[in-house]
Amino acid sequence: MYDIKKDARKAWMRAEGRVFEGKLGDARRGRQTFRAYVEGRWLPNHRMEASTRQDYVYALNAHIMPYFGKLKMGAITSEHVRDWIAHLKKRNVSAHRIKYCKTSILNAIFTTALNDDVIVYHPSRAVDTDPVPDKPRVIITSDQFDLIYNALPSADARLLVETDIESGLRWGELTELRVKDLDFDTQILSVSRAVVELVPKHHPHGKRFLIKEYPKGKRWRRLKLSAQIVAKLKAHVEAKYLGPEDLLFSRCHEAAEPPPQLLDSQALKFIAPNGRMYTHGTITAYNLGKCKCAHCRGAYADYRAERRARGKDSPRKPRTVDTDPHISASWFRRHCWYPARAAADLDSKPRIHDLRHAHASWLLAGGADLQVVKERLGHRRISTTERYLHSLPNADETALHALDKIRTGQGERGNVKELKHQLEEAQAKIAELQTVLTDQLIAQHQVDSRGLRPA
């Protein structure tokens, strides 16, 4: 409130000037839709990792844009955010995913919009999501690891997995290791880069793998490997004739499929699922018989090539051959890790990343210093490393043994018996000292008595 009309008019003119300058309270900027602001301003200009941007885009399209996309930025309130959370819960979206969308993405969008004076208050800051329980990690034991290790399909896969359990590296750090990163004399491994796998449309250059010149946390680290794994890696480098810039672990290009052998006239016939008989190497066998053998695929390929040569079909876009040697995490899981895990027949289903957890837990259970483990893993906070303490199944056996001694009374009886034994030993020692002292006193008395006799 103003006492005089002149002061009120001046305040109104100042506020109007701020509106036209695009400052706080500019209703024009708040009238743009959520989709227009996010896709036009926030997403292109917000600084984030390429892999984070990819995750954000998928989460935005799947869970956020369908609800907020058409709303005006200035009209979004905390009530909308709470209603959106209830909407996701009805769709059975997990609590972890809802928290990620709200805390990591929605909060970041509205914080930037508030700083840029697009909105006048933060609608999602005071809204809570359902708690996400912090589930304990299930750490694989050395016996379980051996079962998976022995079931892996190749020597290269076994060496990669063993290096992972020996170093505790993340997948992107492990698959970007190069020969120059390992000093075979000192056994010191330098972790200075990481690789991430992206969809080409999210890659700056339209490729699959993006090399980052720093690991997670943006800090280089050095760690020492055991002599046995260094010896295996050295033999691997020599056998593969790898140079300093070559990857220690790279994918092998599949060999060309050998041409199919010709079949005799009897073997060419087969009965399809529809009950009719077809001949291998024909178009009808491929289309109607649903046969995808090498003969039928070859016949269909020749047929399509002939039609394209005559201009009857549009030529297919040529396939681009991916020559990047980095190993895809999804490929390794499907072709190496999952089959080996199934062959091991474990009660749990450990992931490849769980090898990193096992590395930390095994070190701490073996008595390694907590700070040393923190540096090996590249954690920023020691509280993150502390989560691996007592994570193995037998970690609480000492505590249970102590509890059992107290409950059964064995501890108390054992202590009483030990005290009685110590008391008896002390009493015996005292008696022995008393005897020695008595003998010395008697001998001294005899000497003194002889010295007092008259001459």
N, C-alpha and C positions, 0 to 999 in steps of 0.2 A: 504494500500500500504506500502511496505517496501523499504527502500533505498538500501539495499544490499541483495543478494540472500541468504546469510547465515541466516539472521534474518527471512526471509520468510520460509526457510526450517525448522527452529526451531519451528515456529508457526504451521506449517503444522504437524509436529511430535507431538506437544502437543495436537492438535485437534484430531489427529488419536488415541492418547492414551485415550482421553475422550470418543471417540466413542466405543472403545473396552471395556471400563469400564462401559458402559451403561449410560453415562451421557448425557447432553443436546446435541441433534443432532444425537442420535443413530438411524440411518435409519432402522436398523433391527427390533427394537421394534415398530417403526411406521408402519411396513409392516403387522402387525397382523390386522385381520379384527375387526370391531366394535363389532360384536357378540362374537368373541373369547375373546376379552378383557373384555367385560361387564360380560359375563357368567363365564369366567374362573378366572378373577382377581377382577374386581370391585364389583360385586354383592355379592360374598361370603365373602369379607373382609370389605365391607363398614358398618360402625356401624349405625344401625337404629332400630327402634321399629319393632316388629314382624308384627304388623298391617300395618306399613309403607312399610315394605318389600313386603307384599302381594299386596298392592296397586301399588307399583312400578313394580312388575312383570307383573300384568295385563296391566298396561299402556305401558310397554315396548313391550309386545307381540302384543298389539292391534294397537299401533300408531307409535312406534319408530323403532322396529326391521325390519318391512317390508321395510322401506326406507334405514336405515343406516346399516343394518346387514351385507351386503357383501362389504361395503366400507372399504378401508384401513384407519386405524386411522390417519396416517400421511398425507393422501390425503384429509381429510374432511376439507372444508373451510366454511367461512361464507355464501358463495353463496349456498352451499348445505343446510345449515340451513334455509335460506330464501325460497329456493325452497320446502323444506319439509313443512314449514308452509303453503305455498300456496297449496301444495298437500292436507294437512289436511282440509283446508278451502273448497276445491272443494268437499271433502267427507262429508261436512256439520258437521264437528266436531265443537263443541261449542268453543267460544273464551276462556271461562274459562278452558276448558279441554286442549286446546293448550297451554295456559299460564302455567298450571300445569306441563305438559310434558316438556316444554322448560325450565322453571325457576327452578323447583324442581328437575327434573331428568337429563335432558341433561346437564344443567350447572354443576351439581354435578359430572357427569361422566367426562366431559372435564376438570374440575378443578383438579380432582384427577389425570387424565392422564397427565396434565401439570406439576403438582408437582412431579410426578414419572418419568418425562422426556420421556414419551411415545410420546408426541407431542411437538412442539416447540412454538405454540401459541394457544390461546383459541378461537375456531371458533364461539361459540355461545354467548359470553359475550356481544358483541356490537350489537346483533340482537334484535330488539324489536318485540313484539307481539301486536295484536290489543288490545285496552283498554277494560277492563271489567268493566262495570258500577257498582257502589256501590249502589245497590238497597236498598231502605228503608225497614226496617223490619215491617211486619204486625203483630201487637201484639193482641192476643185474649183478649177480655174483660172478666170481671168477669161473666157477663150473658152468654156469649158464653161458657165459661169453665163449668158453671153449667149445660148447656144443654148436653155437652159431658159427664160430670161426671155422670149424672143421667142415661145416656144410656149405661154405661159400664156393662158388663154381670155379674160381680160377685163382692162381697164385697172386696176380695183381690185385684182385679184390681182397684177398686175405691180407696182403701187405698194407693196403689202404686202411682197412679196418683196424689192423694192429697199430699202425701209426696213429690213428685217431685215439685209441684207448691209451696209448703211451704218452700222447701230447695233450689231449683234452681240447684240441682245436675245434672251432666251429666249421661247418661244412664249407662255407665260402672261403675260409682261411686255408683249410686243408687242400681243397682242389685248386688253389692258386699258388701253392708252394712250388718253387722252382729250385733247380739244383743249386744255384748260387746262394739260396737262403740257408743252407745247412753247411756248417763248417765241420767236415768229417774228422779233423784233428782234435778239436776241442769239444765236439759233440753239441755245439751250441746252435740252436735253431732260431732264426730271426723271423718274426711275424710282422710284416710291414704292409701287406696288401690283403685284399679280399675280393672275391668275385660274386656277383649276384646274377641270377637268371631272371630275365624279364620277358614279357610279351613284346614282340618287336615294335608295336605302336607306342609303347611307353619307353622305349630305348631312344636315347638322343640321336643315334644313327641307324635306327631300324634293325638292330641286330638282336641276338638272344642273350649274350653274356656281356656284362659291364664290369670292368675292372676298376676297383676303387684303390687309390694309392694310400690307403690307411685301413686298418681293421676296425671292427666295431669299438666305439669309444674314442676313435681318432687318436689312439696312442699306440706306438710301436712297442713291442715287448720281445724279450729274449728269454729262452728257456733251454735247459739242458735235457737231452734225451739219453736213454740208457745205451750202453755199449752194444748190446745185441741188436737193437732196432737200427742203430746207425750202421752196423755191419751189413744188415739186410738191405738197407737203402743204398749203400755203396755198391753192393753186388747188383742191385736192380739198375742203378745208373750205368754201370759198366756193361751189363748185358744188353741194355737198350741203346747204348751209344748216345746217351743224352749229353747235351751241352749245357753250359751254365744258365742259359736263358730258357731252357726247355722245362716244361712242367714235369714234376715228379710223377704225377698221376694224370693220365690223359685217356680219353676214350679211343678205342680201336675201331677203325673203319671196317665195316663188314665186307668180307670178300664177296666178289661177284657170284651170283647164284649159277651153278653149273647148268648147262642146257639139259633138258629132260631127255631121258633115253626113250627111244622108239618102242612102242608096245606092239605085241602081236595082235592079230585081228580079234582073238577071243578076249584079250584083256582090255581092248578098247571099249567094249560094251559094259554098261553099268545100269542099274535100276535106281532111279532117282526117288526122293521121298514122296513124290506124287504118284508113284507106282508105275511109271512109264519107263521104257528103256531108251537110253541115249548112247551116243558114241562120243568118247573123249576127243577133244580137239575140234569141236564144232560149235557154231554160234548157238544152236538150240540147246546144247548141253550146258553152255554158260548161262543163258538167259532163263530157259524153262527148267532145266535140270538142276540149276543152282550149284553147278560144280565149279570150283575155283582152283582146280589143279593147274599145274604148269602148262599142260597141253591146251586146256580150254581158255586159260587167260591169254596164252599166246595167240590162239585163233581169234579171240575177240580184239586183241591189240592190233593184229594185222588188218582186221576188218575195219576198225576205226581209222587206222592210218591210211587205208585205201580211200575211204570216204573223204577224209580231210584233203588228200591229194587231189581229189576231183572237185573240191570246193563245196561239197555238200554239207559239211559240218564246220562250225567255227573252230579254229585251232585252239587247243587248250593252252592256257598260260604255262610257259615252261617252268619247271620246278627249279628252285634255287638250291644248290647243294651247300649245306652248312659245313664248312671246313674248320670251324672253331674246335680246338681240341679239348676244351673244358668238359668235364663230366657232368651231365645233368643229374640233379638230385632225384627227380622223379624216375628217370631211367634206372638209376642204380637201385632205387627202392624196389621197383617192379621186377627187375631181372636178376638182382643179386641178394638184396637184404630180405625181402619177403619170402622167397623160396627157402633161403637158409633158415629163417626164423620158423617157418612151418616145419621144416625137417627136424629142427631141434625140439619141437613139441613142448614148448614152455607153457606154464600157466598164464604168464603175462605176455604182452605184446610190446617189447621194447622198440623204441625208434632208434634211428641212427644217432640223433642228437643225444640220446640217453647214454651214449658212450662217453660224452663229455661229463655228464653227471657222475658216471661210474668212476672216471679218472679222478675227480675231486674227492669223492667219497672214499675211494681206496687209499688215496694219499693221507687223508685225515685219519682214517681208521688205523693206518700203519704208523702214525705218530708224527707226520710231517707238520711243520710249523704253519699256522694259519695264514700268516702274512706271506709266506713263500707260495702257498697254494693260490692265494688271491692274485699275486703277480703272475703266476703261470697262466691262470685263466683269463687275465685281463679285466678283472672286476674293478669298478670304480670305488665301491663301498665294501668294507669288510663284512658288513651285515649280510650281503649277498652270499659271500663264501660261507658264512656261519650256518646257512641253511643246509649245508651238506654234512654237518656234524651229526653223528649218531643216525645216519640214514641207512646203514646196512642192516640186514635182518638180525645179525648177532650183536648189534651195538649195545644192547641193554642187558646182556647176559651177566655182566659183572654186577650191575645194580640188582638184578633179580636174585643172584646168588647171595648178596648181602642181605636182602630182604628175607630170603628163606632162612638164613642163619638166625636172624632176630626172631622170626615167627616161631621157629621150632625150638628156640632156646639154646641151640648149639653154640651160638656166639657167646652167651652169658656163661654157660658151663665151661666152654673153652677158656674164657678169660679167667674164671675162678681157679681152674686147674693150673693154668699157667702162673697165676699169682702165688698159689700154694707152693708150686715147685720153686719159684724164685725165693720165697720166704725160707724154705728148707735149706736151700743153698746158702742163703745169707746167714742163717743160724749156724750151719756147719762151719762156715768161714769164721764167724765170731768165736766159736768154741776153739777152733784151731789157733786163732790169734791169742786167745786167753791162755791156752796151754803154753805157747811159746813165751808169752810174757811172764807167766809164773816160773818157768824154768830159769829165765834170765834173772828174775828177782832173787831166787834161791841161790843161784851162783854168785851174784853180787853180794848177798848177805854173808856167804862163807868167806869171801875175800876180805870183806870188811872186818869179820870176826878175827881172822888171823892177824890182821894189822893192828888190832888192839891188845894182843897178848903181851904180857911183860917180858922184858929181855932176861 
